[in-house]
């Protein structure tokens, strides 16, 4: 049985064996922070001091786990109205 999950750390080494397939949504930080600002009211600038902890956590995760390389499917989701398949089926 597989579970659906979301979040930037869901494809980490410890969780990877639990999924049948994984999908990585490839979106630039500037876009994700703008979306987060609309949703949560935080600063839209990824480099703003208030976002430093979260941004650094994301960078560490990307550097150590390479989710974009390990995902079965990679989708460019910069424009959610027009997602574009980059790899997979």
Gaussian input, Z-matrix of N, CA and C with variables (Angstrom, degrees):
# hf/3-21g

backbone

0 1
 N
 C     1     B1
 C     2     B2     1     A1
 N     3     B3     2     A2     1     D1
 C     4     B4     3     A3     2     D2
 C     5     B5     4     A4     3     D3
 N     6     B6     5     A5     4     D4
 C     7     B7     6     A6     5     D5
 C     8     B8     7     A7     6     D6
 N     9     B9     8     A8     7     D7
 C    10    B10     9     A9     8     D8
 C    11    B11    10    A10     9     D9
 N    12    B12    11    A11    10    D10
 C    13    B13    12    A12    11    D11
 C    14    B14    13    A13    12    D12
 N    15    B15    14    A14    13    D13
 C    16    B16    15    A15    14    D14
 C    17    B17    16    A16    15    D15
 N    18    B18    17    A17    16    D16
 C    19    B19    18    A18    17    D17
 C    20    B20    19    A19    18    D18
 N    21    B21    20    A20    19    D19
 C    22    B22    21    A21    20    D20
 C    23    B23    22    A22    21    D21
 N    24    B24    23    A23    22    D22
 C    25    B25    24    A24    23    D23
 C    26    B26    25    A25    24    D24
 N    27    B27    26    A26    25    D25
 C    28    B28    27    A27    26    D26
 C    29    B29    28    A28    27    D27
 N    30    B30    29    A29    28    D28
 C    31    B31    30    A30    29    D29
 C    32    B32    31    A31    30    D30
 N    33    B33    32    A32    31    D31
 C    34    B34    33    A33    32    D32
 C    35    B35    34    A34    33    D33
 N    36    B36    35    A35    34    D34
 C    37    B37    36    A36    35    D35
 C    38    B38    37    A37    36    D36
 N    39    B39    38    A38    37    D37
 C    40    B40    39    A39    38    D38
 C    41    B41    40    A40    39    D39
 N    42    B42    41    A41    40    D40
 C    43    B43    42    A42    41    D41
 C    44    B44    43    A43    42    D42
 N    45    B45    44    A44    43    D43
 C    46    B46    45    A45    44    D44
 C    47    B47    46    A46    45    D45
 N    48    B48    47    A47    46    D46
 C    49    B49    48    A48    47    D47
 C    50    B50    49    A49    48    D48
 N    51    B51    50    A50    49    D49
 C    52    B52    51    A51    50    D50
 C    53    B53    52    A52    51    D51
 N    54    B54    53    A53    52    D52
 C    55    B55    54    A54    53    D53
 C    56    B56    55    A55    54    D54
 N    57    B57    56    A56    55    D55
 C    58    B58    57    A57    56    D56
 C    59    B59    58    A58    57    D57
 N    60    B60    59    A59    58    D58
 C    61    B61    60    A60    59    D59
 C    62    B62    61    A61    60    D60
 N    63    B63    62    A62    61    D61
 C    64    B64    63    A63    62    D62
 C    65    B65    64    A64    63    D63
 N    66    B66    65    A65    64    D64
 C    67    B67    66    A66    65    D65
 C    68    B68    67    A67    66    D66
 N    69    B69    68    A68    67    D67
 C    70    B70    69    A69    68    D68
 C    71    B71    70    A70    69    D69
 N    72    B72    71    A71    70    D70
 C    73    B73    72    A72    71    D71
 C    74    B74    73    A73    72    D72
 N    75    B75    74    A74    73    D73
 C    76    B76    75    A75    74    D74
 C    77    B77    76    A76    75    D75
 N    78    B78    77    A77    76    D76
 C    79    B79    78    A78    77    D77
 C    80    B80    79    A79    78    D78
 N    81    B81    80    A80    79    D79
 C    82    B82    81    A81    80    D80
 C    83    B83    82    A82    81    D81
 N    84    B84    83    A83    82    D82
 C    85    B85    84    A84    83    D83
 C    86    B86    85    A85    84    D84
 N    87    B87    86    A86    85    D85
 C    88    B88    87    A87    86    D86
 C    89    B89    88    A88    87    D87
 N    90    B90    89    A89    88    D88
 C    91    B91    90    A90    89    D89
 C    92    B92    91    A91    90    D90
 N    93    B93    92    A92    91    D91
 C    94    B94    93    A93    92    D92
 C    95    B95    94    A94    93    D93
 N    96    B96    95    A95    94    D94
 C    97    B97    96    A96    95    D95
 C    98    B98    97    A97    96    D96
 N    99    B99    98    A98    97    D97
 C   100   B100    99    A99    98    D98
 C   101   B101   100   A100    99    D99
 N   102   B102   101   A101   100   D100
 C   103   B103   102   A102   101   D101
 C   104   B104   103   A103   102   D102
 N   105   B105   104   A104   103   D103
 C   106   B106   105   A105   104   D104
 C   107   B107   106   A106   105   D105
 N   108   B108   107   A107   106   D106
 C   109   B109   108   A108   107   D107
 C   110   B110   109   A109   108   D108
 N   111   B111   110   A110   109   D109
 C   112   B112   111   A111   110   D110
 C   113   B113   112   A112   111   D111
 N   114   B114   113   A113   112   D112
 C   115   B115   114   A114   113   D113
 C   116   B116   115   A115   114   D114
 N   117   B117   116   A116   115   D115
 C   118   B118   117   A117   116   D116
 C   119   B119   118   A118   117   D117
 N   120   B120   119   A119   118   D118
 C   121   B121   120   A120   119   D119
 C   122   B122   121   A121   120   D120
 N   123   B123   122   A122   121   D121
 C   124   B124   123   A123   122   D122
 C   125   B125   124   A124   123   D123
 N   126   B126   125   A125   124   D124
 C   127   B127   126   A126   125   D125
 C   128   B128   127   A127   126   D126
 N   129   B129   128   A128   127   D127
 C   130   B130   129   A129   128   D128
 C   131   B131   130   A130   129   D129
 N   132   B132   131   A131   130   D130
 C   133   B133   132   A132   131   D131
 C   134   B134   133   A133   132   D132
 N   135   B135   134   A134   133   D133
 C   136   B136   135   A135   134   D134
 C   137   B137   136   A136   135   D135
 N   138   B138   137   A137   136   D136
 C   139   B139   138   A138   137   D137
 C   140   B140   139   A139   138   D138
 N   141   B141   140   A140   139   D139
 C   142   B142   141   A141   140   D140
 C   143   B143   142   A142   141   D141
 N   144   B144   143   A143   142   D142
 C   145   B145   144   A144   143   D143
 C   146   B146   145   A145   144   D144
 N   147   B147   146   A146   145   D145
 C   148   B148   147   A147   146   D146
 C   149   B149   148   A148   147   D147
 N   150   B150   149   A149   148   D148
 C   151   B151   150   A150   149   D149
 C   152   B152   151   A151   150   D150
 N   153   B153   152   A152   151   D151
 C   154   B154   153   A153   152   D152
 C   155   B155   154   A154   153   D153
 N   156   B156   155   A155   154   D154
 C   157   B157   156   A156   155   D155
 C   158   B158   157   A157   156   D156
 N   159   B159   158   A158   157   D157
 C   160   B160   159   A159   158   D158
 C   161   B161   160   A160   159   D159
 N   162   B162   161   A161   160   D160
 C   163   B163   162   A162   161   D161
 C   164   B164   163   A163   162   D162
 N   165   B165   164   A164   163   D163
 C   166   B166   165   A165   164   D164
 C   167   B167   166   A166   165   D165
 N   168   B168   167   A167   166   D166
 C   169   B169   168   A168   167   D167
 C   170   B170   169   A169   168   D168
 N   171   B171   170   A170   169   D169
 C   172   B172   171   A171   170   D170
 C   173   B173   172   A172   171   D171
 N   174   B174   173   A173   172   D172
 C   175   B175   174   A174   173   D173
 C   176   B176   175   A175   174   D174
 N   177   B177   176   A176   175   D175
 C   178   B178   177   A177   176   D176
 C   179   B179   178   A178   177   D177
 N   180   B180   179   A179   178   D178
 C   181   B181   180   A180   179   D179
 C   182   B182   181   A181   180   D180
 N   183   B183   182   A182   181   D181
 C   184   B184   183   A183   182   D182
 C   185   B185   184   A184   183   D183
 N   186   B186   185   A185   184   D184
 C   187   B187   186   A186   185   D185
 C   188   B188   187   A187   186   D186
 N   189   B189   188   A188   187   D187
 C   190   B190   189   A189   188   D188
 C   191   B191   190   A190   189   D189
 N   192   B192   191   A191   190   D190
 C   193   B193   192   A192   191   D191
 C   194   B194   193   A193   192   D192
 N   195   B195   194   A194   193   D193
 C   196   B196   195   A195   194   D194
 C   197   B197   196   A196   195   D195
 N   198   B198   197   A197   196   D196
 C   199   B199   198   A198   197   D197
 C   200   B200   199   A199   198   D198
 N   201   B201   200   A200   199   D199
 C   202   B202   201   A201   200   D200
 C   203   B203   202   A202   201   D201
 N   204   B204   203   A203   202   D202
 C   205   B205   204   A204   203   D203
 C   206   B206   205   A205   204   D204
 N   207   B207   206   A206   205   D205
 C   208   B208   207   A207   206   D206
 C   209   B209   208   A208   207   D207
 N   210   B210   209   A209   208   D208
 C   211   B211   210   A210   209   D209
 C   212   B212   211   A211   210   D210
 N   213   B213   212   A212   211   D211
 C   214   B214   213   A213   212   D212
 C   215   B215   214   A214   213   D213
 N   216   B216   215   A215   214   D214
 C   217   B217   216   A216   215   D215
 C   218   B218   217   A217   216   D216
 N   219   B219   218   A218   217   D217
 C   220   B220   219   A219   218   D218
 C   221   B221   220   A220   219   D219
 N   222   B222   221   A221   220   D220
 C   223   B223   222   A222   221   D221
 C   224   B224   223   A223   222   D222
 N   225   B225   224   A224   223   D223
 C   226   B226   225   A225   224   D224
 C   227   B227   226   A226   225   D225
 N   228   B228   227   A227   226   D226
 C   229   B229   228   A228   227   D227
 C   230   B230   229   A229   228   D228
 N   231   B231   230   A230   229   D229
 C   232   B232   231   A231   230   D230
 C   233   B233   232   A232   231   D231
 N   234   B234   233   A233   232   D232
 C   235   B235   234   A234   233   D233
 C   236   B236   235   A235   234   D234
 N   237   B237   236   A236   235   D235
 C   238   B238   237   A237   236   D236
 C   239   B239   238   A238   237   D237
 N   240   B240   239   A239   238   D238
 C   241   B241   240   A240   239   D239
 C   242   B242   241   A241   240   D240
 N   243   B243   242   A242   241   D241
 C   244   B244   243   A243   242   D242
 C   245   B245   244   A244   243   D243
 N   246   B246   245   A245   244   D244
 C   247   B247   246   A246   245   D245
 C   248   B248   247   A247   246   D246
 N   249   B249   248   A248   247   D247
 C   250   B250   249   A249   248   D248
 C   251   B251   250   A250   249   D249
 N   252   B252   251   A251   250   D250
 C   253   B253   252   A252   251   D251
 C   254   B254   253   A253   252   D252
 N   255   B255   254   A254   253   D253
 C   256   B256   255   A255   254   D254
 C   257   B257   256   A256   255   D255
 N   258   B258   257   A257   256   D256
 C   259   B259   258   A258   257   D257
 C   260   B260   259   A259   258   D258
 N   261   B261   260   A260   259   D259
 C   262   B262   261   A261   260   D260
 C   263   B263   262   A262   261   D261
 N   264   B264   263   A263   262   D262
 C   265   B265   264   A264   263   D263
 C   266   B266   265   A265   264   D264

   B1=1.4401
   B2=1.5194
   B3=1.3194
   B4=1.4590
   B5=1.5183
   B6=1.3013
   B7=1.4600
   B8=1.5134
   B9=1.3188
   B10=1.4589
   B11=1.5079
   B12=1.2729
   B13=1.4491
   B14=1.5176
   B15=1.3027
   B16=1.4606
   B17=1.5083
   B18=1.2809
   B19=1.4522
   B20=1.5086
   B21=1.3123
   B22=1.4525
   B23=1.5161
   B24=1.3194
   B25=1.4655
   B26=1.5240
   B27=1.3011
   B28=1.4721
   B29=1.5184
   B30=1.3089
   B31=1.4636
   B32=1.5232
   B33=1.3222
   B34=1.4630
   B35=1.5204
   B36=1.3096
   B37=1.4705
   B38=1.5199
   B39=1.3190
   B40=1.4705
   B41=1.5254
   B42=1.3231
   B43=1.4739
   B44=1.5209
   B45=1.3072
   B46=1.4625
   B47=1.5347
   B48=1.3305
   B49=1.4719
   B50=1.5291
   B51=1.3088
   B52=1.4685
   B53=1.5306
   B54=1.3210
   B55=1.4602
   B56=1.5239
   B57=1.3187
   B58=1.4643
   B59=1.5223
   B60=1.3091
   B61=1.4616
   B62=1.5204
   B63=1.3035
   B64=1.4602
   B65=1.5302
   B66=1.3168
   B67=1.4598
   B68=1.5216
   B69=1.3146
   B70=1.4552
   B71=1.5225
   B72=1.3340
   B73=1.4598
   B74=1.5153
   B75=1.3027
   B76=1.4494
   B77=1.5225
   B78=1.3305
   B79=1.4644
   B80=1.5307
   B81=1.3331
   B82=1.4626
   B83=1.5333
   B84=1.3336
   B85=1.4616
   B86=1.5261
   B87=1.3217
   B88=1.4720
   B89=1.5266
   B90=1.3083
   B91=1.4698
   B92=1.5237
   B93=1.3283
   B94=1.4666
   B95=1.5232
   B96=1.3324
   B97=1.4681
   B98=1.5227
   B99=1.3184
   B100=1.4654
   B101=1.5246
   B102=1.3353
   B103=1.4739
   B104=1.5172
   B105=1.3276
   B106=1.4577
   B107=1.5351
   B108=1.3226
   B109=1.4660
   B110=1.5210
   B111=1.3444
   B112=1.4721
   B113=1.5291
   B114=1.3241
   B115=1.4626
   B116=1.5290
   B117=1.3534
   B118=1.4588
   B119=1.5190
   B120=1.3344
   B121=1.4592
   B122=1.5209
   B123=1.3233
   B124=1.4638
   B125=1.5333
   B126=1.3113
   B127=1.4581
   B128=1.5332
   B129=1.3371
   B130=1.4645
   B131=1.5335
   B132=1.3216
   B133=1.4606
   B134=1.5314
   B135=1.3348
   B136=1.4612
   B137=1.5275
   B138=1.3450
   B139=1.4615
   B140=1.5226
   B141=1.3225
   B142=1.4675
   B143=1.5402
   B144=1.3265
   B145=1.4653
   B146=1.5420
   B147=1.3120
   B148=1.4727
   B149=1.5301
   B150=1.3245
   B151=1.4722
   B152=1.5249
   B153=1.3083
   B154=1.4661
   B155=1.5282
   B156=1.3127
   B157=1.4701
   B158=1.5293
   B159=1.3183
   B160=1.4592
   B161=1.5295
   B162=1.3314
   B163=1.4617
   B164=1.5244
   B165=1.3204
   B166=1.4642
   B167=1.5277
   B168=1.3286
   B169=1.4622
   B170=1.5241
   B171=1.3104
   B172=1.4642
   B173=1.5231
   B174=1.3120
   B175=1.4714
   B176=1.5289
   B177=1.3234
   B178=1.4672
   B179=1.5219
   B180=1.3238
   B181=1.4648
   B182=1.5316
   B183=1.3160
   B184=1.4620
   B185=1.5287
   B186=1.3206
   B187=1.4622
   B188=1.5329
   B189=1.3199
   B190=1.4651
   B191=1.5255
   B192=1.3402
   B193=1.4663
   B194=1.5238
   B195=1.3108
   B196=1.4662
   B197=1.5286
   B198=1.3225
   B199=1.4694
   B200=1.5241
   B201=1.3161
   B202=1.4664
   B203=1.5228
   B204=1.3316
   B205=1.4654
   B206=1.5283
   B207=1.3320
   B208=1.4622
   B209=1.5239
   B210=1.3203
   B211=1.4676
   B212=1.5172
   B213=1.3140
   B214=1.4620
   B215=1.5246
   B216=1.3191
   B217=1.4659
   B218=1.5187
   B219=1.3231
   B220=1.4621
   B221=1.5239
   B222=1.3375
   B223=1.4619
   B224=1.5223
   B225=1.3263
   B226=1.4611
   B227=1.5249
   B228=1.3272
   B229=1.4621
   B230=1.5306
   B231=1.3326
   B232=1.4643
   B233=1.5182
   B234=1.3239
   B235=1.4619
   B236=1.5236
   B237=1.3485
   B238=1.4678
   B239=1.5237
   B240=1.3167
   B241=1.4565
   B242=1.5225
   B243=1.3395
   B244=1.4676
   B245=1.5264
   B246=1.3325
   B247=1.4654
   B248=1.5324
   B249=1.3226
   B250=1.4652
   B251=1.5289
   B252=1.3182
   B253=1.4594
   B254=1.5205
   B255=1.3381
   B256=1.4610
   B257=1.5295
   B258=1.3440
   B259=1.4608
   B260=1.5188
   B261=1.3012
   B262=1.4664
   B263=1.5010
   B264=1.3323
   B265=1.4739
   B266=1.5035
   A1=108.73
   A2=116.43
   A3=121.97
   A4=109.97
   A5=114.08
   A6=121.18
   A7=107.94
   A8=115.81
   A9=120.86
   A10=107.36
   A11=117.18
   A12=120.43
   A13=108.94
   A14=115.61
   A15=120.17
   A16=108.64
   A17=115.61
   A18=120.56
   A19=111.21
   A20=114.96
   A21=119.60
   A22=113.62
   A23=119.12
   A24=119.38
   A25=113.29
   A26=118.04
   A27=121.28
   A28=114.16
   A29=117.00
   A30=118.77
   A31=111.17
   A32=116.68
   A33=120.78
   A34=111.63
   A35=115.99
   A36=121.66
   A37=113.17
   A38=117.23
   A39=119.42
   A40=112.80
   A41=117.46
   A42=120.27
   A43=113.31
   A44=117.63
   A45=121.57
   A46=113.40
   A47=119.91
   A48=119.12
   A49=114.11
   A50=117.34
   A51=120.92
   A52=113.41
   A53=117.96
   A54=121.35
   A55=110.79
   A56=115.57
   A57=120.17
   A58=110.48
   A59=116.45
   A60=123.07
   A61=108.38
   A62=115.17
   A63=118.88
   A64=109.45
   A65=114.78
   A66=122.38
   A67=107.58
   A68=116.10
   A69=121.08
   A70=107.99
   A71=116.15
   A72=121.40
   A73=107.61
   A74=116.30
   A75=122.72
   A76=108.93
   A77=115.65
   A78=121.39
   A79=107.70
   A80=119.14
   A81=121.01
   A82=111.69
   A83=115.61
   A84=120.31
   A85=112.26
   A86=117.91
   A87=120.05
   A88=110.64
   A89=116.89
   A90=121.22
   A91=111.10
   A92=117.17
   A93=118.89
   A94=111.46
   A95=116.78
   A96=118.87
   A97=111.69
   A98=117.77
   A99=120.08
   A100=110.11
   A101=116.68
   A102=120.12
   A103=110.98
   A104=116.26
   A105=120.64
   A106=110.51
   A107=116.95
   A108=120.78
   A109=110.82
   A110=116.39
   A111=119.37
   A112=110.50
   A113=116.15
   A114=120.72
   A115=112.47
   A116=116.22
   A117=120.71
   A118=114.80
   A119=117.09
   A120=119.70
   A121=114.01
   A122=118.21
   A123=120.81
   A124=110.02
   A125=116.15
   A126=120.43
   A127=109.42
   A128=118.46
   A129=121.00
   A130=114.51
   A131=117.26
   A132=120.67
   A133=109.76
   A134=117.86
   A135=119.46
   A136=112.93
   A137=117.26
   A138=120.68
   A139=113.78
   A140=117.56
   A141=120.53
   A142=108.69
   A143=117.92
   A144=120.30
   A145=114.32
   A146=117.12
   A147=119.64
   A148=111.96
   A149=116.89
   A150=121.05
   A151=112.97
   A152=116.95
   A153=120.89
   A154=113.08
   A155=118.05
   A156=121.19
   A157=111.31
   A158=116.54
   A159=121.12
   A160=110.50
   A161=117.17
   A162=121.24
   A163=110.77
   A164=117.13
   A165=120.07
   A166=111.06
   A167=117.12
   A168=120.40
   A169=111.46
   A170=116.23
   A171=120.54
   A172=111.02
   A173=116.08
   A174=119.87
   A175=111.57
   A176=116.38
   A177=120.59
   A178=110.21
   A179=116.20
   A180=120.54
   A181=111.09
   A182=117.30
   A183=121.14
   A184=111.34
   A185=116.15
   A186=120.91
   A187=111.79
   A188=117.10
   A189=120.53
   A190=114.03
   A191=117.82
   A192=120.03
   A193=114.82
   A194=118.65
   A195=122.89
   A196=112.88
   A197=118.30
   A198=119.99
   A199=113.38
   A200=117.33
   A201=119.64
   A202=111.14
   A203=118.17
   A204=121.85
   A205=111.92
   A206=116.04
   A207=120.67
   A208=113.83
   A209=117.09
   A210=120.15
   A211=110.93
   A212=115.63
   A213=121.36
   A214=110.91
   A215=114.95
   A216=121.79
   A217=107.70
   A218=116.50
   A219=121.53
   A220=107.26
   A221=115.16
   A222=121.77
   A223=108.93
   A224=116.39
   A225=120.72
   A226=105.79
   A227=115.27
   A228=120.44
   A229=110.90
   A230=115.75
   A231=120.27
   A232=110.92
   A233=116.04
   A234=122.56
   A235=106.72
   A236=117.76
   A237=119.63
   A238=113.76
   A239=117.46
   A240=120.62
   A241=112.68
   A242=115.17
   A243=120.47
   A244=110.43
   A245=117.71
   A246=118.92
   A247=110.02
   A248=115.04
   A249=119.54
   A250=108.80
   A251=115.92
   A252=122.10
   A253=109.35
   A254=116.11
   A255=120.89
   A256=111.62
   A257=115.49
   A258=119.88
   A259=109.50
   A260=116.75
   A261=122.08
   A262=111.93
   A263=114.23
   A264=119.06
   A265=111.24
   D1=136.67
   D2=177.51
   D3=-109.63
   D4=149.78
   D5=176.18
   D6=-110.54
   D7=147.73
   D8=173.61
   D9=-89.74
   D10=141.50
   D11=178.32
   D12=-150.56
   D13=156.58
   D14=176.75
   D15=-129.90
   D16=163.25
   D17=177.66
   D18=125.14
   D19=156.67
   D20=-174.29
   D21=-71.97
   D22=-15.79
   D23=-177.68
   D24=-107.72
   D25=13.09
   D26=-175.39
   D27=-74.57
   D28=-11.76
   D29=179.58
   D30=-106.91
   D31=18.42
   D32=178.50
   D33=-62.91
   D34=162.24
   D35=-176.17
   D36=-54.13
   D37=-40.23
   D38=-176.34
   D39=-71.48
   D40=-26.18
   D41=-178.42
   D42=-96.87
   D43=-22.50
   D44=-174.18
   D45=-51.96
   D46=-42.18
   D47=-179.08
   D48=-64.81
   D49=-15.57
   D50=-177.61
   D51=-83.24
   D52=-14.28
   D53=-175.18
   D54=-102.69
   D55=142.99
   D56=172.56
   D57=-76.29
   D58=-37.54
   D59=179.42
   D60=-148.06
   D61=155.43
   D62=175.49
   D63=-132.17
   D64=148.29
   D65=178.97
   D66=-123.88
   D67=127.16
   D68=176.44
   D69=-105.78
   D70=124.79
   D71=175.31
   D72=-93.58
   D73=112.40
   D74=-177.46
   D75=-88.52
   D76=113.41
   D77=-177.90
   D78=-142.82
   D79=131.44
   D80=178.89
   D81=-61.45
   D82=149.21
   D83=179.16
   D84=-54.28
   D85=-41.70
   D86=-178.92
   D87=-57.82
   D88=-37.99
   D89=179.88
   D90=-73.10
   D91=-44.12
   D92=-178.68
   D93=-65.47
   D94=-37.05
   D95=179.21
   D96=-71.78
   D97=-34.22
   D98=175.09
   D99=-63.73
   D100=-41.32
   D101=177.34
   D102=-65.69
   D103=-42.37
   D104=179.39
   D105=-63.10
   D106=-38.09
   D107=179.07
   D108=-63.18
   D109=-42.14
   D110=178.33
   D111=-65.08
   D112=-39.73
   D113=-176.81
   D114=-75.05
   D115=-44.91
   D116=-170.18
   D117=-109.31
   D118=-12.34
   D119=-179.61
   D120=82.57
   D121=14.09
   D122=179.28
   D123=-85.01
   D124=176.26
   D125=179.10
   D126=-69.17
   D127=135.13
   D128=-177.84
   D129=-78.14
   D130=-10.04
   D131=-178.15
   D132=-84.66
   D133=116.98
   D134=179.75
   D135=-57.93
   D136=-27.41
   D137=-177.84
   D138=-88.95
   D139=-0.52
   D140=177.46
   D141=-61.29
   D142=140.28
   D143=-178.24
   D144=-53.23
   D145=-32.98
   D146=-179.78
   D147=-67.30
   D148=-21.14
   D149=-178.52
   D150=-98.92
   D151=-0.71
   D152=-172.64
   D153=-57.76
   D154=-47.63
   D155=-177.20
   D156=-61.12
   D157=-45.36
   D158=-178.32
   D159=-67.68
   D160=-43.99
   D161=179.78
   D162=-62.14
   D163=-45.77
   D164=179.87
   D165=-64.60
   D166=-37.22
   D167=175.88
   D168=-61.48
   D169=-41.52
   D170=177.91
   D171=-64.97
   D172=-44.05
   D173=-179.54
   D174=-62.12
   D175=-42.78
   D176=177.78
   D177=-61.30
   D178=-47.24
   D179=-179.92
   D180=-59.53
   D181=-46.81
   D182=179.98
   D183=-61.93
   D184=-41.56
   D185=-178.49
   D186=-68.78
   D187=-38.93
   D188=-174.88
   D189=-87.00
   D190=-28.12
   D191=-172.85
   D192=-112.57
   D193=-17.65
   D194=177.95
   D195=47.69
   D196=54.17
   D197=-176.06
   D198=-61.42
   D199=-30.15
   D200=-180.00
   D201=-66.98
   D202=-28.37
   D203=178.35
   D204=-83.06
   D205=-32.08
   D206=-173.67
   D207=-89.84
   D208=-17.03
   D209=-178.60
   D210=-67.16
   D211=146.93
   D212=176.01
   D213=-72.13
   D214=-34.51
   D215=-178.06
   D216=-130.97
   D217=135.77
   D218=176.02
   D219=-124.27
   D220=127.76
   D221=-177.59
   D222=-123.43
   D223=129.08
   D224=170.42
   D225=-77.30
   D226=111.13
   D227=-177.04
   D228=-114.03
   D229=30.34
   D230=177.87
   D231=-59.05
   D232=-37.01
   D233=175.63
   D234=-117.11
   D235=100.48
   D236=-176.01
   D237=-61.35
   D238=-18.91
   D239=176.58
   D240=-78.90
   D241=-13.63
   D242=-178.76
   D243=-142.74
   D244=63.96
   D245=178.88
   D246=-62.91
   D247=147.04
   D248=-176.31
   D249=-128.16
   D250=122.56
   D251=179.34
   D252=-69.36
   D253=123.38
   D254=177.91
   D255=-100.22
   D256=-33.26
   D257=179.77
   D258=-158.62
   D259=144.70
   D260=177.86
   D261=103.00
   D262=-169.59
   D263=-177.88
   D264=-133.62

